[in-house]
């Protein structure tokens, strides 16, 4: 079907206003005017109803929401004396949390309205250019048909886009905004107000009293992410090579045994491990009964032991997944290269070093980057196994094995310092995004894509 829109010159909106007819000019003030003039009744009604609804909301609520966003409330909740009753009564104050939320929602609505306004002008320009070329304007039936044909992708994306705005963009902007306020345990709404403090929270975390917690936790987070990724990758590849060794019997059985760990929900495995490694758990009790140790090993209560424990337990969870991927790669390696290497006198280690491992690494590098970022945000292993403990009196709201993400959880749920938690969330995002972009763009997989 001939697409008229692609073969028409594009006027700027200034040129459109100068050259357009009265209905086109009126579209700059009353949305849908050009559509009504060209008998596109449905599209015109949608544009006009949207404008009327927006103006009604903006006058009744939008102006107030945007104006209060600058100070986040001025009236605190408290007791005031009622002259008529002669007793103090509770006076409702402003709720800074709702003011911030509604203010951000108002900004998003204004942006959406601006996009619809531009769409209205583009529609008016399209109709004007059709008229200049002597072509008829699309009817309502044709517009509806295009929504199910060449513009079907836009039709399908409408509801998901609204969901993204409501459940992703709005909460994300709200979380980011909190980082620039003093919303903490001393300023909890609705009893107390909080306000904007600029970059003070970032300075507090990076160079203030919180730096003594942030940098040690950051160091452990990176150490954990590197070790958890490397150990699972190395031992997963090694296990795949062992299972795929020529002459090994029951290969399918061995793979099934190791894959069974993936069939058990992760949180169940971690909770079982926590009970097994407890000071009075079966492992310590058995070792003491056999006389191998005199006292229980503090797997989860000593800072160093706890860090080693979470890395080892994570291997139990992560190695089978790497084994499966590596097995698929090994089974598809070019046999002619391996046979040629054998003929040239290469041993098994040389073949692994120069053929097998580079091929596995080439395919799995993007997945390794993803695993590294996932381990930075690996909430389950730390929270379910150690709970971030053992406690550390030198840290604020964090234990010896807490990652940045579990510390963020503690700051939100336990200490109620939402502003600091928001700062940590932003820093985690920056760290993950920068590393991902830097590492992925330098992989051979990306360069040869």
PENORJO-V204573 format. One record per pair of residues at least 24 apart in sequence whose C-alpha atoms are under 10 Angstrom apart, sorted by the first residue. I is the first residue (numbers start at 1). J is the second residue. Records with the same first field share a line. If there is no record, write none. Layout:
I->J  J
This chain:
1->150
3->150
4->126  130  135
5->126  127  129  130
8->126  129  130  132  133
9->126  129
10->122  125  126  129
11->122  125  126  128  129
12->122  125
13->118  121  122  124  125
15->125
16->121  122  124  125  128  129
17->121  125
19->128
20->124  125  127  128  129  132
21->128
23->124  128
24->121  123  124  125  127  128
25->121  124
26->124
27->117  120  121  123  124  125
28->117  118  120  121  124
29->117
30->117  120
31->116  117  118  119  120  121  124
32->117  120  121  123  124
33->120  121  124
34->120  121  123  124  125  126  127  128
35->120  123  124  127  137
37->127
38->124  127  128  131  136  137  138  139
39->137  138  139  140
40->137  138  139  140  141  143
41->139  140
42->139  140  141  143  144
43->120  123  139  140  143  144
44->120  123
47->116  117  119  120
48->120
50->113  116  117
51->113  116  117
54->109  110  113
57->106
58->106  109  110
61->102  106
62->102  103  105  106  107  109  110
63->103  106
64->99  102  103  106
65->98  99  100  101  102  103  104  105  106  107
66->99  100  102  103  104  105  106  107
67->99  103
68->94  96  99  100  102  103
69->96  99  100  101  102  103  104  106  107  195  196
70->99  100  103  195  196
71->96  99  100  193  194  195  196
72->96  97  98  99  100  101  103  181  193  194  195  196
73->97  98  99  100  192  193  194  195
74->193  194  195
75->192  193
76->189  190  191  192  193  194
77->189  190  191  192  193
78->191  192
92->190  191
93->189  190  191  192  193
94->189  190  191  192  193
95->188  189  190  191  192  193  194
96->183  187  188  189  190  191  192  193  194  195
97->174  178  183  188  189  190  193  194  195
98->189  190
100->174  177  178  194  195
101->170  171  173  174  175  177
102->170  174
103->174
104->169  170  171  173  174  177
105->165  166  169  170  171  173  174
107->170
108->165  166  169  170  173
109->165
112->165
172->422
174->422
175->418  419  421  422  423  425  426
176->419  422  423  425  426
177->419  422  423
178->418  419  420  421  422  423
179->418  419  420  421  422  423  424  425  426
180->419  420  422  423
181->418  419  420  422
182->417  418  419  420
183->416  417  418  419  420  422
184->411  412  415  416  417  418  419  420  421
185->411  412  414  415  416  417  418  419
186->416  417
187->416  417  418
188->416  417  418
199->423
201->419  420  421  422  423  424
202->419  420  422  423  424  426  427
203->423
204->420  423
205->420  423  424
206->423
209->396
210->395  396  397  420
211->395  396
212->394  395  396
213->392  394  395  396  397  398  399  404  407
214->395  396  398  403  404  407  424
215->404
216->395  400  402  403  404
217->395  398  399  400  401  402  403  404  405  406  407
218->376  402  403  404  428
219->403  404
220->307  376  400  401  402  403  404
221->375  376  377  378  401  402  403  404  405
222->372  373  375  376  403  404
223->376
224->307  308  310  311  372  375  376  378  401  403
225->311  371  372  373  374  375  376  377  378  403
226->371  372  373  375  376
227->311  312  314  315  372  375
228->310  311  312  313  314  315  318  319  371  372  375  376
229->311  314  315  318  319  368  369  370  371  372  373  374  375  376
230->315  368  371  372
231->311  312  314  315  318  319
232->311  312  314  315  316  317  318  319  320  321  322  323  368  371
233->315  318  319  320  321  322  323  326  361  364  368  371
234->319  322  323
235->315  318  319  320  322  323
236->315  318  319  320  321  322  323  324  325  326  327
237->319  320  322  323  324  325  326  327  330  357  360  361
238->319  322  323  326
239->319  320  322  323  324  326  327
240->319  320  322  323  324  325  326  327  328  329  330  331
241->323  326  327  330  352  356
243->323  327
244->327  330  331
255->320  323  324  327
256->320
257->320
258->316  317  319  320  321  323  324
259->317  319  320  321  323  324
260->320
261->316  317  318  319  320  321
262->316  317  318  319  320  321
264->317
266->317  380  381  384
267->380  381  383  384  385
268->384
269->313  316  317  381  384  385
270->310  313  314  316  317  380  381  382  383  384  385  386
271->381  384  385  386
272->384  385
273->309  310  313  384  385
274->299  300  309  310  313  384  385  386
275->385
277->309  385
299->386
300->385  386  387  388  389  390  401
301->386  389  390  391  400
302->389  390  391  400  401
303->388  389  390  391  392  399  400  401
304->390  400  401
306->382  385  386  388  389  390  400  401
307->382  386  388  389  390  400  401  402
308->401
309->385  386
310->381  382  385  386  401
311->381  382
313->381  385
314->375  381  382  385
317->381
318->371
322->364  367  368
325->360  363  364  367
326->356  357  359  360  361  363  364
327->360
328->360
329->356  359  360  361  363  364
330->356  357  359  360
332->359
333->359  360
334->359
361->443  444  445
362->443  444  445  446
363->444  445
364->445
365->439  440  443  444  445  446
366->436  439  440  441  443  444  445  446
367->440
368->440
369->432  435  436  437  439  440  443
370->432  436  440
372->432  435  436
373->428  429  431  432  433  435  436
374->432
375->403
376->403  404  405  428  431  432
377->403  404  405  406  428  429  432
378->403  404  405  406
379->403  404  405  406  407  409
380->406
382->406
383->407  409
404->428
